[in-house]
Amino acid sequence: MEFDHILSSILLTFHYFFLVFTVLIVGSYIILAFLSSKETKSYLKKNSFVNYKDLITSSIAPSISIIAPAYNESLNIVENVRSLLSTHYVNYDVIIVNDGSKDDSLEKLIKAYDLEHVEYLIDYKVPTQKLRAGVFKSKNPAFEKLTVVDKENGGKADALNCGINISQSRYLACIDVDCLLLEDSLQRMVKPFLEYTDRKVIASGGVIRIANSCKIVDGKLIEVNFPDKWLERAQILEYLRSFLLGRMAWARLNGLLVISGAFGLFDKEIAIEVGGYDTKTVGEDMEIIVRMRKYMEERNLKYKVAYIPDPLCWTEAPDDKKIIISQRNRWTRGTIETLKMHKEIGLNPKYRLLGMLSFPYWFIFERMAPLIEVTGMFYFIFLYFYQDLSWSFVIGLFLLAYLFSLLFSFVAIFTEEFTYHQYFKKGIGIKLVLTVFLEPFILHPLVLYAAMRGNYDYYFNKKKKWGVMVRKGLTKKDA
């Protein structure tokens, strides 16, 4: 009898734990969706009066260096650089950091852009790996904004740090070299740095869209298409939820902890002050934002991490299960590393909203959520064998969770439709709706498995690799 009493108490504790967690996560999603809608409306209204052409032609527009690390990007490197050089902005340069590529990326760049080796005095504000072939500039005046650096392999973070040392600009646009920037991306991303006078904007992020199946000619997005593969479709829906709802809401609260490594704009002075990117983590994009925010908080300086909802950057998403798992495994390990490295922030009133809201939220609903979900699955299996279950209640609870996930996805789609409306071609709407119903069974199991693998690899696998992303190429040229 005593054992039964103890078991009942344990089960009751589990019941209440999962109930409280469910209420909190559902409630947080509702609040985030509401805040996101308010922020999006405010942004659209405010920017309807902006003339971005002034930034294109103004000689006093702040200088920006686009830093793009490249490792074995021979397939697309020439076209991708051409895309970066066609940006509609007056005061910018492009720094391609060839991070010890083993393919012919450098040779292709030298040939396509008429590059020659130059003597270049580098101010090593941030330590990096040594140069290999050195620094290259073009003999063609048409490509005077291009600088190519060839260095020994040190990883993405090290390559970005090399770009920081090379840069002479005030701001740094750090991107993945395979990403496609729209022509007005820099104009929109730099705007928050200019409009806030009561605080310092230390970073600005933008929405990332998936370019799989889109028509791209000579580095320019010509036509937005919807992929045929369900995995790619599911990731489009996931990105819409994440960028249009989640991150927009956190931007309104000024509590954003991560800016996508695919495209972000940073204040170079602060980036250097905090020591640049950390080369010992696989989540360098999140870690540097947390460190920059921590730096500002500890000095009691007013600051903001801004976010732009415009679809400014398009990238290739993996269409293979193994690559998706590898990618999400790395994201999980990066989150764990960052939260652990800066654990003193959590629930520390010294860091205000960063410590009392952002950090705990990321820990509970990003770091711990997969572990809690899997624990809940095992708990259900235990109940199945050891207790009589009310199957009507079980089915009702499952349907409630499923319907809520559908609701949140539909909110993301409606937000997209009533704002930027990128997927306007006939038939895409039906495909999106079908994806909403199927995505929880297509992508979510992979993401959950990858998160668990990420936890295992972080704690038990000493060979913590960055992960492999096999590119198939975005450039589609007319026959």
C-alpha positions as CSV (number, residue, x, y, z in Angstrom):
1,M,0.0,0.0,0.0
2,E,2.8,2.4,0.9
3,F,4.5,1.7,-2.5
4,D,1.2,2.4,-4.3
5,H,0.9,5.7,-2.4
6,I,4.4,6.7,-3.3
7,L,3.8,5.8,-7.0
8,S,0.6,7.7,-7.0
9,S,2.4,10.8,-5.6
10,I,5.1,10.5,-8.3
11,L,2.6,10.2,-11.1
12,L,0.6,13.1,-9.8
13,T,3.7,15.2,-9.8
14,F,4.4,14.2,-13.4
15,H,0.8,15.1,-14.3
16,Y,1.1,18.6,-12.9
17,F,4.6,19.1,-14.4
18,F,3.4,18.3,-17.9
19,L,0.2,20.3,-17.4
20,V,2.1,23.4,-16.3
21,F,4.7,23.1,-19.0
22,T,1.9,22.7,-21.7
23,V,0.0,25.8,-20.4
24,L,3.2,27.8,-20.3
25,I,4.4,26.9,-23.8
26,V,0.9,27.4,-25.3
27,G,0.5,30.7,-23.5
28,S,3.9,31.9,-24.6
29,Y,3.2,31.1,-28.3
30,I,-0.1,33.0,-28.1
31,I,1.7,36.0,-26.5
32,L,4.5,35.9,-29.1
33,A,2.0,35.7,-32.0
34,F,0.2,38.8,-30.6
35,L,3.4,40.8,-30.1
36,S,4.6,39.8,-33.5
37,S,1.4,41.1,-35.2
38,K,1.8,44.4,-33.4
39,E,5.5,44.7,-34.3
40,T,4.8,43.8,-38.0
41,K,2.0,46.4,-38.3
42,S,4.2,49.0,-36.7
43,Y,7.1,48.3,-39.0
44,L,5.0,48.3,-42.2
45,K,3.3,51.6,-41.2
46,K,6.6,53.3,-40.3
47,N,8.4,52.1,-43.4
48,S,5.7,53.1,-45.8
49,F,7.1,56.6,-45.5
50,V,10.8,55.7,-46.1
51,N,12.5,56.5,-49.3
52,Y,15.3,54.0,-49.5
53,K,16.7,55.6,-52.6
54,D,18.2,58.3,-50.4
55,L,20.5,55.6,-48.8
56,I,21.6,54.4,-52.2
57,T,22.8,57.8,-53.4
58,S,23.9,59.4,-50.1
59,S,27.7,59.9,-49.9
60,I,27.4,59.9,-46.1
61,A,25.7,56.5,-45.9
62,P,27.5,54.4,-43.3
63,S,30.1,52.0,-44.6
64,I,29.4,48.3,-44.6
65,S,31.6,45.3,-45.2
66,I,29.9,42.2,-46.4
67,I,31.9,39.3,-45.0
68,A,31.3,35.9,-46.6
69,P,33.3,32.8,-45.4
70,A,33.7,30.2,-48.1
71,Y,34.8,26.6,-47.8
72,N,34.7,24.3,-50.8
73,E,32.0,26.5,-52.5
74,S,33.4,26.0,-56.1
75,L,29.9,25.0,-57.4
76,N,28.4,28.5,-56.8
77,I,31.2,30.8,-55.7
78,V,31.4,32.9,-58.9
79,E,27.7,33.5,-59.2
80,N,27.3,34.1,-55.5
81,V,30.0,36.8,-55.5
82,R,28.4,38.4,-58.5
83,S,25.1,38.6,-56.5
84,L,26.9,40.3,-53.6
85,L,28.6,42.8,-55.9
86,S,25.2,43.8,-57.4
87,T,23.9,45.2,-54.1
88,H,22.2,48.6,-54.4
89,Y,24.1,50.5,-51.8
90,V,26.7,53.2,-52.3
91,N,29.3,52.7,-49.5
92,Y,30.1,49.0,-49.2
93,D,32.7,46.4,-50.0
94,V,32.7,42.6,-50.2
95,I,35.2,40.4,-48.4
96,I,35.3,36.8,-49.4
97,V,37.3,34.7,-46.9
98,N,38.4,31.4,-48.5
99,D,38.8,29.3,-45.4
100,G,41.3,26.7,-46.6
101,S,39.1,25.3,-49.3
102,K,40.4,22.0,-50.9
103,D,38.6,22.6,-54.2
104,D,39.3,25.2,-56.9
105,S,37.2,28.0,-55.3
106,L,40.1,30.4,-55.3
107,E,41.2,29.6,-58.8
108,K,37.7,30.2,-60.1
109,L,37.5,33.6,-58.3
110,I,40.9,34.6,-59.6
111,K,39.9,33.8,-63.2
112,A,36.4,35.2,-63.1
113,Y,37.3,38.5,-61.4
114,D,40.8,39.1,-62.7
115,L,42.3,39.0,-59.2
116,E,45.9,39.6,-58.3
117,H,47.9,39.2,-55.1
118,V,48.4,42.4,-53.2
119,E,50.3,43.4,-50.1
120,Y,47.8,44.2,-47.4
121,L,48.6,45.4,-43.9
122,I,46.2,43.6,-41.6
123,D,45.4,44.9,-38.1
124,Y,44.8,41.7,-36.1
125,K,42.2,43.0,-33.7
126,V,40.9,39.5,-33.4
127,P,43.2,36.4,-33.5
128,T,42.7,34.1,-36.5
129,Q,44.5,31.4,-38.4
130,K,47.4,32.4,-40.7
131,L,46.9,33.5,-44.2
132,R,47.7,31.0,-46.9
133,A,47.9,32.6,-50.4
134,G,47.2,36.0,-48.9
135,V,44.9,38.9,-50.0
136,F,43.7,39.4,-53.6
137,K,42.2,42.4,-55.3
138,S,40.8,42.8,-58.9
139,K,42.7,44.5,-61.7
140,N,39.3,45.3,-63.2
141,P,37.9,48.6,-61.8
142,A,34.4,47.2,-62.1
143,F,35.2,44.8,-59.2
144,E,37.1,47.3,-57.0
145,K,34.7,46.6,-54.1
146,L,35.8,43.0,-54.0
147,T,38.5,41.6,-51.7
148,V,39.4,37.9,-51.5
149,V,41.4,36.5,-48.6
150,D,42.9,33.0,-48.7
151,K,43.7,31.6,-45.3
152,E,44.3,28.3,-43.5
153,N,41.2,26.5,-42.4
154,G,39.8,27.5,-39.0
155,G,36.1,27.2,-39.4
156,K,33.3,29.7,-40.1
157,A,33.8,31.7,-36.9
158,D,37.6,32.1,-37.6
159,A,36.9,33.1,-41.2
160,L,34.5,35.8,-40.0
161,N,37.1,37.1,-37.5
162,C,39.5,37.3,-40.4
163,G,37.0,39.4,-42.3
164,I,36.6,41.6,-39.3
165,N,40.4,42.3,-39.3
166,I,40.4,43.0,-43.0
167,S,37.3,45.3,-42.9
168,Q,37.7,49.1,-42.9
169,S,34.0,49.8,-42.5
170,R,31.8,50.8,-39.6
171,Y,29.4,47.9,-39.9
172,L,29.8,44.2,-40.7
173,A,27.2,42.3,-42.7
174,C,28.1,38.7,-42.0
175,I,26.5,36.2,-44.3
176,D,26.8,32.7,-45.7
177,V,28.5,32.9,-49.2
178,D,25.8,30.7,-50.7
179,C,23.0,33.0,-49.6
180,L,21.3,35.3,-52.1
181,L,20.8,38.9,-50.9
182,L,18.2,41.1,-52.6
183,E,19.5,44.3,-54.0
184,D,18.0,46.5,-51.3
185,S,19.0,44.3,-48.4
186,L,21.7,46.6,-47.0
187,Q,19.5,49.7,-47.2
188,R,16.9,48.0,-45.1
189,M,19.2,46.3,-42.6
190,V,21.2,49.5,-41.8
191,K,18.1,51.6,-41.2
192,P,17.6,50.7,-37.5
193,F,21.2,51.8,-36.9
194,L,20.3,55.3,-38.2
195,E,16.8,55.8,-36.7
196,Y,17.5,55.1,-33.0
197,T,19.0,58.1,-31.3
198,D,18.4,57.2,-27.7
199,R,20.2,53.9,-27.8
200,K,22.9,52.1,-29.7
201,V,21.8,49.4,-32.1
202,I,24.4,46.7,-31.9
203,A,23.0,44.2,-34.4
204,S,20.2,43.8,-36.9
205,G,18.8,40.6,-38.3
206,G,16.5,39.8,-41.2
207,V,14.1,37.2,-42.4
208,I,15.6,34.2,-44.1
209,R,13.6,32.5,-46.9
210,I,14.2,29.2,-48.6
211,A,15.2,29.4,-52.3
212,N,14.8,25.8,-53.2
213,S,13.1,25.5,-56.6
214,C,13.1,29.3,-57.1
215,K,14.3,30.6,-60.5
216,I,17.7,32.4,-60.1
217,V,19.5,33.9,-63.0
218,D,23.0,35.3,-62.7
219,G,22.7,35.7,-58.9
220,K,19.3,37.4,-59.0
221,L,16.0,36.1,-57.8
222,I,13.7,36.1,-60.8
223,E,10.8,33.8,-59.7
224,V,9.6,32.4,-56.4
225,N,8.5,28.8,-56.7
226,F,7.3,26.2,-54.2
227,P,9.4,23.0,-53.9
228,D,8.1,19.6,-54.8
229,K,9.7,17.8,-51.9
230,W,7.8,17.6,-48.7
231,L,10.9,18.1,-46.5
232,E,11.6,21.4,-48.3
233,R,8.0,22.5,-48.0
234,A,8.0,21.7,-44.3
235,Q,11.1,23.8,-43.7
236,I,9.5,26.8,-45.5
237,L,6.6,26.6,-43.1
238,E,9.0,26.2,-40.1
239,Y,10.9,29.3,-41.3
240,L,7.7,31.3,-41.6
241,R,6.7,30.5,-38.0
242,S,10.2,31.2,-36.6
243,F,11.0,34.4,-38.4
244,L,7.6,36.1,-38.9
245,L,6.2,35.2,-35.5
246,G,8.9,34.2,-32.9
247,R,11.7,36.6,-33.7
248,M,9.5,39.5,-34.6
249,A,8.0,39.3,-31.1
250,W,11.3,39.1,-29.4
251,A,12.5,42.1,-31.3
252,R,9.6,44.1,-30.0
253,L,10.5,43.1,-26.5
254,N,14.2,43.7,-27.3
255,G,14.9,40.3,-26.0
256,L,16.3,38.6,-29.1
257,L,19.1,36.2,-28.4
258,V,20.0,35.0,-31.9
259,I,20.4,36.4,-35.4
260,S,20.7,33.9,-38.2
261,G,24.2,33.2,-39.3
262,A,22.9,33.4,-42.9
263,F,22.6,37.2,-42.7
264,G,23.2,39.7,-39.9
265,L,24.5,43.2,-39.6
266,F,26.7,44.1,-36.6
267,D,28.3,47.2,-35.1
268,K,32.0,46.4,-35.7
269,E,33.2,48.4,-32.7
270,I,31.2,46.3,-30.2
271,A,32.0,43.0,-32.1
272,I,35.7,43.8,-31.6
273,E,35.3,44.9,-28.0
274,V,33.8,41.4,-27.1
275,G,36.5,39.6,-29.0
276,G,34.8,38.7,-32.2
277,Y,33.3,35.3,-32.9
278,D,34.0,32.4,-30.6
279,T,35.8,29.7,-32.5
280,K,35.2,27.0,-29.9
281,T,31.5,26.8,-30.4
282,V,29.3,25.5,-33.3
283,G,26.6,28.1,-32.4
284,E,28.7,31.2,-33.1
285,D,25.8,33.2,-34.5
286,M,23.8,32.9,-31.2
287,E,26.9,33.2,-28.9
288,I,28.1,36.5,-30.2
289,I,24.7,38.1,-29.8
290,V,24.5,36.9,-26.2
291,R,28.1,38.2,-25.5
292,M,27.4,41.6,-27.1
293,R,24.2,42.0,-25.1
294,K,26.0,40.9,-22.0
295,Y,28.7,43.5,-22.7
296,M,26.1,46.3,-23.0
297,E,24.2,45.2,-19.9
298,E,27.2,45.1,-17.7
299,R,28.1,48.6,-18.7
300,N,24.5,49.8,-18.2
301,L,24.4,51.1,-21.8
302,K,21.1,51.5,-23.7
303,Y,21.1,49.2,-26.7
304,K,18.9,47.3,-29.1
305,V,19.0,44.2,-31.3
306,A,16.8,45.0,-34.2
307,Y,15.0,42.8,-36.6
308,I,13.7,43.3,-40.1
309,P,10.7,41.3,-41.4
310,D,11.3,41.9,-45.0
311,P,12.4,38.8,-47.0
312,L,15.9,40.1,-47.6
313,C,18.0,36.9,-47.9
314,W,17.2,33.6,-49.6
315,T,19.2,30.4,-48.9
316,E,19.3,26.8,-49.9
317,A,17.6,24.4,-47.4
318,P,18.7,20.7,-47.1
319,D,16.4,18.2,-48.9
320,D,18.0,15.1,-47.3
321,K,17.1,13.7,-43.9
322,K,20.7,13.0,-42.9
323,I,21.7,16.5,-43.7
324,I,18.7,18.0,-41.8
325,I,19.6,15.9,-38.8
326,S,23.2,17.0,-39.0
327,Q,22.2,20.6,-39.2
328,R,19.7,20.5,-36.3
329,N,22.1,18.5,-34.3
330,R,24.6,21.4,-34.6
331,W,21.9,24.0,-33.8
332,T,21.1,22.0,-30.6
333,R,24.7,21.8,-29.5
334,G,25.3,25.5,-30.3
335,T,22.3,26.4,-28.1
336,I,23.5,24.2,-25.2
337,E,27.1,25.6,-25.5
338,T,25.9,29.2,-25.5
339,L,23.5,28.9,-22.6
340,K,26.1,27.0,-20.6
341,M,28.9,29.5,-21.3
342,H,26.8,32.4,-20.1
343,K,24.8,30.6,-17.4
344,E,25.4,33.5,-15.0
345,I,22.9,35.6,-17.0
346,G,19.9,33.3,-16.2
347,L,17.5,34.7,-13.6
348,N,20.0,37.4,-12.7
349,P,18.3,40.8,-12.3
350,K,21.5,42.5,-13.1
351,Y,20.9,41.7,-16.7
352,R,17.2,42.9,-16.6
353,L,15.0,41.5,-19.4
354,L,17.9,39.5,-20.8
355,G,18.4,37.6,-17.6
356,M,14.9,37.5,-16.3
357,L,12.9,36.7,-19.5
358,S,15.0,35.9,-22.6
359,F,17.5,33.6,-21.1
360,P,15.0,31.5,-19.1
361,Y,12.7,31.3,-22.1
362,W,15.5,30.0,-24.3
363,F,16.6,27.5,-21.6
364,I,13.1,26.1,-21.0
365,F,11.4,26.2,-24.4
366,E,14.4,25.8,-26.7
367,R,17.0,23.9,-24.7
368,M,14.8,21.7,-22.5
369,A,11.6,21.3,-24.7
370,P,12.9,18.3,-26.7
371,L,14.0,16.5,-23.6
372,I,10.7,17.2,-21.9
373,E,8.8,16.0,-25.0
374,V,10.7,12.7,-25.2
375,T,10.2,12.3,-21.4
376,G,6.5,12.7,-22.0
377,M,6.5,10.0,-24.6
378,F,8.2,7.5,-22.3
379,Y,5.8,8.6,-19.5
380,F,2.8,7.8,-21.8
381,I,4.3,4.4,-22.6
382,F,4.6,3.7,-18.8
383,L,1.0,4.7,-18.2
384,Y,-0.1,2.5,-21.1
385,F,1.3,-0.6,-19.4
386,Y,0.7,0.2,-15.7
387,Q,-2.5,2.3,-15.6
388,D,-5.9,2.2,-17.2
389,L,-6.1,5.1,-19.6
390,S,-9.1,7.1,-20.6
391,W,-8.6,6.8,-24.4
392,S,-11.2,9.5,-25.1
393,F,-9.1,11.9,-23.0
394,V,-5.9,10.8,-24.6
395,I,-7.2,11.2,-28.1
396,G,-8.8,14.6,-27.2
397,L,-5.5,15.8,-25.7
398,F,-3.6,14.7,-28.9
399,L,-6.1,16.5,-31.1
400,L,-5.9,19.6,-29.0
401,A,-2.1,19.7,-29.3
402,Y,-2.3,19.0,-33.0
403,L,-5.0,21.7,-33.7
404,F,-3.0,24.2,-31.8
405,S,0.1,23.5,-33.9
406,L,-2.1,23.9,-37.0
407,L,-3.5,27.2,-35.7
408,F,0.0,28.6,-35.1
409,S,1.1,27.6,-38.6
410,F,-2.0,29.2,-40.2
411,V,-1.3,32.4,-38.3
412,A,2.2,32.4,-39.8
413,I,0.8,31.8,-43.3
414,F,-1.8,34.6,-42.9
415,T,0.9,36.9,-41.7
416,E,2.9,36.1,-44.8
417,E,-0.1,36.5,-47.1
418,F,-1.2,39.9,-45.7
419,T,2.4,41.4,-45.6
420,Y,5.0,40.3,-48.2
421,H,2.9,37.7,-50.2
422,Q,5.9,36.0,-51.8
423,Y,4.1,32.7,-52.6
424,F,1.5,34.2,-54.9
425,K,1.6,31.7,-57.8
426,K,-1.5,29.7,-58.5
427,G,-1.7,26.5,-56.6
428,I,0.9,27.3,-53.9
429,G,-1.8,28.2,-51.4
430,I,-3.3,24.7,-51.4
431,K,0.2,23.2,-51.2
432,L,0.9,25.4,-48.1
433,V,-2.3,24.3,-46.4
434,L,-1.5,20.6,-47.1
435,T,2.0,21.2,-45.6
436,V,0.4,22.7,-42.5
437,F,-1.5,19.4,-41.9
438,L,1.5,17.1,-42.6
439,E,4.4,19.1,-41.3
440,P,4.1,17.8,-37.7
441,F,4.5,14.2,-39.0
442,I,7.2,15.0,-41.6
443,L,9.7,17.5,-40.1
444,H,9.0,17.5,-36.4
445,P,10.1,13.9,-35.8
446,L,13.4,14.6,-37.5
447,V,14.0,17.8,-35.6
448,L,13.2,16.0,-32.3
449,Y,15.5,13.1,-33.1
450,A,18.3,15.6,-34.1
451,A,17.8,17.5,-30.8
452,M,18.2,14.3,-28.8
453,R,21.3,13.3,-30.9
454,G,22.6,16.8,-30.3
455,N,22.3,16.4,-26.5
456,Y,23.9,13.0,-26.7
457,D,26.8,14.2,-28.8
458,Y,27.4,17.2,-26.6
459,Y,27.7,15.2,-23.4
460,F,29.0,11.9,-24.6
461,N,30.6,12.2,-28.0
462,K,34.0,13.9,-27.8
463,K,34.2,14.3,-31.6
464,K,31.9,17.3,-31.8
465,K,31.9,18.2,-35.5
466,W,30.4,21.3,-37.0
467,G,28.4,19.3,-39.5
468,V,28.2,18.9,-43.2
469,M,25.9,20.9,-45.5
470,V,25.9,19.5,-49.1
471,R,24.9,22.3,-51.5
472,K,23.3,21.4,-54.8
473,G,23.4,25.0,-56.1
474,L,20.7,27.7,-56.4
475,T,21.7,29.2,-59.7
476,K,19.2,28.2,-62.4
477,K,19.9,29.6,-65.8
478,D,17.6,29.6,-68.8
479,A,18.5,27.0,-71.4
